[in-house]
Amino acid sequence: MPQQDTTTSVSRRRFLQASSFVPSSFLIVHPSAVRGTQANSRIAVGLIGAGGRGTYDASIVHQDPRARITALCDLFDDQIERAIKRIGVQNPRIYRDFEQLLASDVDAVIIATPPFEHPRMLEAAIQARKHVYCEKPMGVDIEGCLRVIRAARKADPKLCISVGFQQRYGPVYLEAYRRIQQGQIGELVNARAAWIGGDPFTRRPYADPQIERIRNWFCYRELSGDFIVEQDCHNFDVLHWFLGGLPIRAVGWGGTKVRTSMELLDHLSLTFEWPNGIHVNYEANQITPRGFARVGEEFTGTKGVITTSRARMVHVKGEKDTEVMESKRDITYDALEAFLERIVTGNPENVAERSALSTMIAILGREAIYTGREVTWRGLFGIYA
């Protein structure tokens, strides 16, 4: 059985109050030593948020010889128990309060809680001087993203602050970016991206309405950011990266045709304008029947086309000249292995601000859809134009 830390229990009401945007004050104890940098030791990692994604991330980390999962934090017992089995961890410390986990002697944390919690938890982890791997997105609204940016700018430069935008670490994406930068498709003139697929979330009933809200967080706009923020931020991070900057404006449309039990869109389309007159069409839905999916990006140049996805890069050089580079594994492994390598070698990155800006692209698109008007980056974000 896992070791229960009785000093870290937090009432369900307190957690739910925090989850309803009631400010939380807390004290962080700063460990004086970073165990992961000592010779012949493994990085001690704590997981905050033991749902499906967090457990998957933690299982990859725990299998790596450079690290081990030593602590788990979640409000719900069933999630903790499933995580222990899936990760294969023996006798982890169990916390109900993420602040207490941060006050422990872990070297690093994975933050994989619902998206609305990311800003305050990332900020707290930085204040606690932990290396952080935070799942995307960086927030669900403008203020959350700006909170991440402020925290990132104050972070100790020795800390590694990585984000779960896995494409940034995937070999096929790195190769595609290299080719575009080298001019192998000529001048970049146009781009497209899409995330067409089925509904990834099943709403489940719970007797307590507050518990139902937290456990079905995806269904609520103010907790998930709507699916354009929660999911499609991956595409927008790639566009941010490959196009070398941020969009100028966006117009868009969206609605709900099938998924009527949630406070969310289920389909959308957008047109962005990037600097240098580059126009980007974007389409997404979560209503496509099983058997069909289209997820990735397309970059058109004057001499060729490159398409990217987690599965492969396709470089069309001419009418009968196409090169395909396949991914050898899930690129989540590449992202997490890079995170651990940076800690071990003392070569940290801090990509929180960059990742917040990618999340803000999704918020720009969402605002255009919700208002039915053209929305400009400068008009929405002001000084962050």
N, C-alpha and C positions, 0 to 999 in steps of 0.2 A: 504494500500500500504506500502511496506517496506520503511524504512527511507534511503534515498540516501545520502551518505556522499560525497558531491561534492569536498571536499578537497583531496579525495583519488583517483580521476579519473586518469587513466594512459592511454596514447594513445595506440591505437591498434598497431601502428607501434613499440612502445617501447616493448610491450609484445612480439610481434613476433620476434623482434631482440633478445630478451632474449631467446626465444624459439629456435632460430637458433644458440645458443651457443655463443652469444656475451656477454662478462662479464658485470655484472651489479653492480654498486657501490651504496650503500645505507646506511642510518643511521637508527639504531634501537634505539628507546626510551625504556628504561628499567623501567617498572612500579615499584613503590616502595612498593606496597602492593599486596598480593596475595589473592584475594577475596575469593577463594574457601576454604581457610583454616580458615576463620572466622566462628564463631559459628552461627548456624541457617541460613546459606546461602548456595546456590547451586553453584556448579562449573560453571563458565561462559566459554562456549566453542565456538570457532570459527571454521568454516569449510572453508578450502582452497581447492577448486576444487569441484564444485557442480554438477558433473556428476552422473551417476547411482550409482557407488560404494560409493562415498563420501556421497551422499544423503541417501543411505541405512544406512551407519554407523551413520550418524548424527541423523537419525530418531530413532535409538536404544538409543542413548545417550539422546536425548530430552525426551524420554519416562521415563527415569530413574529418580526417585525422588531426586537423589543426584546432578543432573546436568541440564543444559538448554543450548540450542543453542541460542546465542545472536548475532552472526555475520556470514555473508556468503561472500565468495570471489570467483568470477569467472569473466572471460572476457565477457561471453556471456549472454545476457538478458534472452534468452529462458531457459537456464539451471538454472539461478537464480529463475525464476518464477516457474519452475517445482519443484525445491528443496523446496521452501517455502510451496507449497501445500503438497508435500509428507511428509515433516518433521512435518508440522502442527505448524510452528512457527509464532508468531505474531510480526510484526514490527521489524524484525532484521535489524541491520546496514548492509549496502551493501558496499562492497569494490571491486574495480577493481585491486588493487595493494596489493599483499599479505604482502608486507613490512609494509604498513600502518595498516593492520589488526594486525600484530605482535606488532606494536607500541601502540595498543589500550590496554584497561584494561581487555581483556580476560585472564583467568587463564590457559587455555589449548587450543590446536588446533588439529584438525584432518587434516592431509595432504593426499589428495586423487587426486592429479594432475597426468598428464601423467608421467611415470616412469623416464624419463630423467631429470625432474625437482626435483625429490626427494632429491638428494644430497644438492643442494644449499638451498632449502627451509628448510630442516631439520637442516642444519647448522645455518641458520638465526633464526629459532625458538629456538634453543639451546642458541644462543647469546642473544636472547630477553628474556631468562629465562622463557619460557613457558613449561608446561607439553606437551608432544607430543605423539599422536598416528599417526604413519605414515604408510600408506599402503605399501605393498611390490610392487616390489622389491626395494632394496636400491639404485639401479642405473642401468645403461644399459651398463657400461663399467668399466674397471679396475680403472681408475682415479676417477670415481664417487664413487665407493665403498670405495676407500682409503680416499676420502674426508669425507665420513660418519664416517669412523673409526677415523680419526683425530679429527673430531668434537665431537664424542662420548667421546673420552678420555679427552677432555677439559670441558665436561659438569659439571655443578653444581651437586654434588651428591644428592641434595635434589629434583632434577627434576625427574619425571617419564618419561622415553622415551621408549614407547612400539611400537611394529611393528605388522602389520596385518598378521602375520603367526598364524592363528587362532588355528591350531592343537595343539600348545603348551599349550593351555588353555582348550581344549576339554576334558571332562571327559573320553571318550572312549580312547583317546590317552594317557592320564595320567595313566589310569589303565593298558593299554597295556605296557607302559614303565615300570611301577612298576613290572609287572609280569616278564618281560624280565630281569630286574635288579636283581630280586630275584632268577633267574635261573629256572623259572617254565617251560621253553622250553629247558633247558639244555644249553650247550655252543652254542652261536650264530655262525653259520657257513656260512650263505648265505642270501642274500636279493634280492628282486625285487620291482620295483615300476612302475607305469604307470599312464598316463592321456590320455585316449582314449575317444574322444567325437567329437562333431560337431564344426563348426565355430561359435565362440561367437560374432563376429563383422560383421556389415554390413557397407560397404563403401558407403558414401553418397556424392553426387555432391555439390560443392560450386563454385560460380563464381570466387571468389578471390583465386588464387592458394596457397597463404600463409595461408588463413583461412582454406582451404581444408586440408592442411598439418596438422595443429594443431587439427582440429576436427576429422580427420581420423588418429590420431597419431599412433594407433595400427598397421596401414598398413606399417609403415616405421621402418626399423631396428634400425636406430640411435635414434628414439624416444621411441620405445617400448622395444628394446633389442632383438627382435624376440620372438616368443611365448615360446621358451625354458626358457627365462629369465622372461618374463612378467607373465607367468602362471605356468610353471613347477617348479619354485623356491619353491613352496609349498612342493612338494615331496622331493626336495633336502634338505629343512630345516628339515623335518622329518628324513631323512637319517643321516644328520649331528647330530641330537639329539640322535637317537636310537643307532647309531653305535659309538657314543662317540668321533667323530673327523672328520677329513677331508680326502678326497680321495688322493691317491698317483698319479694316472694317469687315463686317459680316452682315449678311441677310440670310434669313432661313425660315423654314416652315416645319411643322411637326404636329402630331396629334395622337389620339388613342383610338384604335379600331378594334382591337381584340382583347388587350389586357386591361379590363375595366375594373379589376379588384384592387388596383394599386393607384397611388397618387403620382403616376408617372406617365410620360410619353411612351409609346411603343414603336414609333417610327419618326424619322426626321431627315431633312436634307438641308444643306447649307452651301453657300458660296462665300468664300473669303477672298479678300484681296491682300496680297503680300507686297512689300516694296518691289520696285522694278517692274511693276505691272504684271506680276505673277498671280494668276487666278487659280483658286483651288476649289474643286467641287468635292463635297463630302456627303456621304449617305450612310445611314445606320438604321437598323431595326432590331427588335428582339421578338419578332413574331413569325419568322420564317420556319416552315415545317422542317422536321429532321430530314437529313439527307442532302441539304444544300447549305453552304456557308461561303462567304467571301469576306476575308479579313486581310487588310494590308494596304499598301500604298503604291502609287505609280508616279514615276517622274519622267517627263518627256523633255528631251533636249533636241537640238537641231541636228544631231547625228545619231540618235538612238533613244532607246527607252530602257529604263530599269524599273522592275517591280520588286517589291519587298514584302515579306511576311515572315512569321516565325518559322515557317517550314522551309522557305527557300528564297533565293534571289534569282531573278531571271533578267539577263542582259540581252536585249534585242539589238544587235549591231547592224543588221541588214535584213533583206528579204529572206535569205536562206542562211542566216548566220545568227544563231541564238545560243547563248551559254547559260547553263543552269548550275547553281551551287546549292546543294541541299544542306539543311541543318542536320547535324549528327545527333542532337538531343534537344530536350526542352531548354530554351535559353535562360530559364530561371536558374538553372545550375550555374551558368556562366556568370550571372549577376551576383549570386551569393558567394561563389568561389572568389570572384574579384574583391568582394567586400572583405572576406577573411584574409586574402592575400595582402590587401592594403594595411590591415591592422598588423599583421605579422611583420611586414617589411618596413613599417613606419612611413608609409607613403599614402597618407590619407587624402580623401576627396571630401568636399562639402558641396553637394549638388542640390541642397534644399531650395535655395532661391531659384535656380534654374528650373527645378521641378514645379515650384509654385507658379512660375510664369507659364509653364506648359498647362497647368491646371486652369489658369486664368484664360487661356485660349478657349477651353471648353465652356467656361462661364460666359465669355463673350458670345459664343454661339448660342448658348442657352438663352441669354438675354434677348438676342435677336429673334429667336423662335417665340419666346414667351410674349414679347411686346409686339411682334409683327412689324417691326421697324428695322431700318438699317442702324446698326450700333457700331460706333467707332471705338478703337482701343483707347485713344486719348479721352474721349468723352466718358468712358466707363471707368477707367483706371487713373486718369489724371497724370500725376507725376511719374507713374510707371510706364508712360508712353515711350 
